[in-house]
């Protein structure tokens, strides 16, 4: 299969996402060879899930979500495989995939490509579990299927100069920004109300375009002691646990950010649509498990970040926060525009986070230097800069999935047209099909 245009890729994806095969109603073929290949692909997919669960027993957090047969989890725990066996199993599945005949079915071909990419990532992570180290760029490519192009930090200095005009004064810019933003912290006793309201709005805007599964829901928790600010734990059956970290003060902008990113149309919706359309709709068991260190994460994080822009385009977000969330948080709505202008300006600094992570993880700078650079180029407090560095230590090159992932998703979706309905349709397709990072740049390779 060779698709060289974004329009062709979207056509395939939208067709599949709008009309998924119902359980028990998959197309019937009389082609014996094709049927044999399809059965083998199903068998490989099942073994891939079992392999992923077994790897998850070796590394906490490797499996981000699982809602497949419970006996497979029990087997991974009760009959663990050693690292040599797991390495051999990865290679064996790769060879079995390669041995499958070429398929005239574009969905089967895409499914095969997806499994192959996920196994390549498993192979890289398996090596890392045994102590092998890679450069930041090689690690990102091995795990997430893309090689990030990082800018020198000096290229972000003009952005800092522009922000100097927004927050004038004496002393380091990061301290001035931190001081300014203190006026936009949500009081702890109002967090629940503000977040419940924001998430409900994110859901309402998503429901205008998506047919969400009946009975879907989530539980919201506030937690401490984490290196991240928010997390979605998808639990299957269209249910999620959304956690918000309260170690540090939470600013008013985070309510919509996390409501969209972790909820609607972000991670909660992404996992639900995969379960609805692929795991249930097509019987593709490989989507019942989500290995965190895989190309799937670039799609997940990139779409979740872009989902914020999609749901609250232009100044809609400013107006909503000013008119609804500021009063609920007890903040002054008359100052919303000033805070909004600062947040928009800071978005141009997002790429600096990847550069700092690369320098730190490749041993070019110390932890203290990384914290100082995060303070300077992310314009955050020392405490938040330390938390960001903790995240880099724990999740390493995963950080590329936020900024680079969002850029790739945005470019792919917005190339489909300006009309909101088309962008939402493109988003639905992205969240419903086995699309890989390389597909976002129109490079679908031959089966």
N, C-alpha and C positions, 0 to 999 in steps of 0.2 A: 504494500500500500504506500502511495506517495501523495501527500497532500502538501502543496507548497503555499497555499494562501490561507489567511486567517478566516476568510469567508467559507472556504471549504471545510476547515476544521470545525467551525461553529455549526455549519449545516449538519455535519455528522452528529455532533454532540447534542444539538437541539432536537434533532429527530429522535435520538435515543431517549432523551430526558422527558420529552413530551409524551411519548408512547412506549413506556417500558412494558416488556412482556409480563403478563400476570403469572403468579405462581401456578405451576401445573399446565400452563398454556404456552410453553416455549415452542418455537417452530420445530416441526418434525421433519427429519430428513431421511430419505431412503438411500442416500449415498453411504455405503458401508464404511469407506475410508474416512469420510468426514465425521461420521458418527463415532468411529473409533478414536479419532483425534480429539473430538469434543470430550469424550469420556476420559481420555488421558489428561486433558487440560484440567478437567474437574478434579482428577486424582492428584495432580501436581498442586492445584490450589489448596486442597485439603491438607496435603503434606506441608505446604508452605505455612499454613496457619499453625499446625502442630510444631513446626520448627521455630516459628516466631515465639510461641508460648514457652518453648524450651529455652530459647535465648533469654526470655524475660525472667526465667528463674536464675540466670547468671548475673543479671544487672537490674537492680530496682529502677523502675521508671522506663525501661525499654519498651514495654507494652503500655501504650497510652490508653487504649480502650479495647475491650473484648466483650462480645455478646453472643458468641457461637455456642456450640454444644458444651455443656459444663463438664462432661466426661473428658474432654480434651485438656482442660485445665488440670483436672485431677490427675490425668496420666502424666502431664509435664511435671507435676509435683512428686508423684509417687514413684515414677520411673525416670529419674533425671539422666540426661546424657552428658558425658564429659565434653570438654572443648574440642578435642580431636574428632569425636563423633559428630559434633555439631558442624564443624568445618567441612567434614566429608559430606554431610547431608546437604549443605548449601551448594557445594560443587555438583553433587548428584542431581539436584533439582535444576541447576543451570543446564546440565547436559541433557536432561530429559526435555526441557523446554526447547533447546536447540534442535533436538531430534524430531520435533513435531513438523509435519509437512506444512508448506505455505497454505494459508487459508484464503479463499475468495470472500469470506465474510469479514467485512471491515471491523466489526465489533470483536470478533474472535481474535483477529490480528492485533487489535489495540489491547485486548485483555492480556495476550501473550507478552506484548511489549511492556505492559505495566508490571506484570509479575517479574519479568527479567530485570527491570530497573529496581524493583524492591529487593530482589535477591542480590544485586550488585551492592546495594546499600548494606544489606545484612552481612555480606562478605567483608566490607570495610569495617563495620562496627565489630564484627567478630575478631578481626585483627587488633582493633583498639582495646577490646576487652582483655586481650592477652599481652598488652603493654606496648604494642607497636604504635609509633607516633608518626604523624604526617604534618606537613606544613598546613597552615590555615586554609589555603586555597585548595590543596589536594584533598584535605579532609572534607571540605564543603562539596567538592565535586563528587567524591566517593559516596558521601551520605545523602546529599540532596540533589545531585544531578546537574549542578550548575557551578561555574567558576566565577566568583564575584570579581568585578573590576572595581578596585578600591582607589579612591582619590587621596592624594596627600592631604594631611590636615590643614596645610597652609591654604588650600583652596576654599576652606570654610571661613577664613578670616574676614572676607568681605561681608559675609552674613552677620558675623559678630559686630562688624562696624555699623551695619544697618540697625541692629538691635540696640546698639549704644544710643541711637536717636530716640528709640521707644522708651528706654529706661535710662535716662541721663543721670549723672551724679558722680560722686567720688567713690573710689574703691573698686575692687574687682567686679567685673560685669556679672559673674555668676552670683555673687553675694547680693548685688542690687536686684537681680531678677528674683532670687530666692526671697528677699525681703518684700518685693512687690507682690509675689504670689501668695504670701502668707495671708493676704486678705481674701483669698478665694478657697480656703480650706473648708470642707464640709464638716460641721460639728459632728462628733461621734454619735450623739443621740438623734441625729437626723439622717444618718447614713442609710438606714433601712428604707425610710420613706423615699429618699431621693433616688436610690438605686431601683427600688420597685417601680417607681414612676418612669424612670428613664428606660428600663428594660421593657416595660409595657408599651412605650412609644416606639421603641425599636421593633418590637413584634408587630405592632399595628401597621407600621410602614412596610414591613416585609410581607405581611399577609395581603396587602393590596395587589401583590404580584405573584406570590407563591401560594400554592395549595398545600398548606402544611398538614402533616398526618394528624388524624383525629386522635385526641387524647394526649398529644405531646405536652410535655411540661418540664420544669426544672425546679431544683431546690437551690436557694441562695444562702451561702454561709459566709461569715466574716471570720478570717483565720489570722494567725500570726506565725512568725518563725519561718518564712519562705523567702527565696531569692527572687521570686516573681511577684507581679502586682495582681494578677488574676489568672485563673485556671478553670478550664472546663473539663470535667471528668464525665465522659459520655458512658452511660450505663446500659444502653440498648433499650429496645421497646419504646423508643422516642422519648427517653428520659435522660436528663443531665443533672449533675451536681456542679454548680458554678460557685467558685470560691474567690473571695476578694481579700487580699492581704492588707491588714491594717497596721503593720509594723511602723509605717511612716504615715504622715498626714496625707489625706486623700483630697485632691483638688476637684473643684466642681466639674472640670472637663472630663474627668475620669468616669463619670457616671454614664455618659453617652458612649465614650470610648469602649468601656468594658461591656456595656449593655449590648452594643453591636458586635464587638469582637468575640466575646465569649458566648453570646446568645444569638441575636437575630440581626443580620443574616449570616453571622459568623459560625463559630465551631458547632454550636448546638444544631443549627440548620444543616450544615455540611454533613455531619454524622447522620442526621436523620434521613437526608435525601439519599445518601449512600446505602443506608439500611433499607429504605423503602424501594428504591429503584434497582439496586444491584444485589444486595444480599437476599432480600425477600423476592423482589421482582424477577430476577434472573437466576437466582440460586447460586450466585458467585460467593462462595464462602470466604474467599480471601479478603473481602471487605468487612468481615465481622471482626477483624483484628487490625489494630492501627499501631505499627511500630513507630515510635517517635522519631527515630533517626533514619528517615527515609524520604524520598522525593515527595511523598504525600504531605509532609510537613510544610514544604514550600507552598504548595497549593492551599493548604489549610490556613497558614498564617497570612499569606499574601491576600487571600480572598477575605479573611476576617478583617484585616486592616482596611482593605479597599471598601468593604461593606459599610464602614463608617461614612465615607464620602458618598457612597451610593444612596444610603438611607437619608442622609442630611446634606443635600447638595447646596452649593453656594452659601448664602447667608441664612439658610433655613435653620442650621444648627445654632447660630448666634441668637436668632429670634426665639427658638424653642427654649434654650437654656435661660435666656434673659427673662422670658415671660412666664416660664413654668418652674424650672429647677432653682433659679436664684431665690425666689420667694420661699420655696419649700426649705431651702438650706439656710434661710435667714440672712442671705447676702444681698448687697445693694445692686439691684438691676441696672441702675444708671451707670455703673462702672463696667458692665459686661463687655462693651465694645472694646475697651482698652485691654482687657484680659484676652479677648478674642484675637486682637491684632498681634499680641505677643505670641500666642500659640501658633498662629499662622506663620509668623516669621521663623519660629523655632523649627518648623517642619523641614526647612531647608538644611537643617543640621543633622538630619537622621542618618545620612551616610557616614558621618564621622564616627558614629557608634561602631560600625563595622571595622573601620580602619583602626580604631583604638583596640578593639578585640583582637584583630590580626596581629598588631604589634605586641600586645601582651602575651598572647598564646604562642607566638613564634619566638618569645624570649628576647624581643628587641627592647622592651621596657620592663620596669619592675611593677609590682602591684601598686605601690604608692604613686608611681608615675601614671599608671593607668587610671587610678582614682582621680588624680589631679587633672588629667586630660578629659576625663568624663565630666568633671565639674566645669571645666572651661568650655568644652565644645558641645555639651548637652545642656549647659546652663541649669544645673541642678545643685542641690545642697551636697555637702561632703557625705552625709549619711546616705543619700540616694545614689550618689556616685559609687559609694562602697557596695551598695546593694546591686548595682549594675555590674560591678566587677565580680561579685559573688556569682551572679548569673552566668557570666562568661566562664568562670572556673567550672561551674557545674555542667553547663550545656554546650560550651565551647563554640564551634562554628555555627550552631543553631541560630545565632543572632542574625544571620543573613536572611533568614526566612521572613523577617518582618519588613525591613526596608526594601531589599531587592525583590522579595516576593510580591510586595504591594505594587512596585513599579511594573513588574512583568504582568501582573493581573490587570492593572489599570490600562496598560498599553493594549493588551489583548481585547479587553472588553470595550474600551472606548473606540477602538478601530471599527467596531460594528455599527456605529452610528451615534447620533446625539440624542435621539429620542429616549426618554427614560424606560419605556417599555422594552426597547431592544436591549438596553444595557442590563435590565433585570432578567430578560430571557437568556442573555449570554451568561450572566452570573448563575442562573439556575442550571444551565448546561454544564458549567464548570464544576458545580457542586454535585452533579448527578452522574458523572461519567468518569471512566478511568483515564483522565487527562494527566499528562506528565509535564514537568517544567519546560522541557524542550518543545512541547507542543505550543506553548504560549508565544514562541518566536517563529512558529510556522515551519518547524523542522521535523515533521513526522517522517521517520525513516522507513525504509521498506521492510516488510515482514521477513 
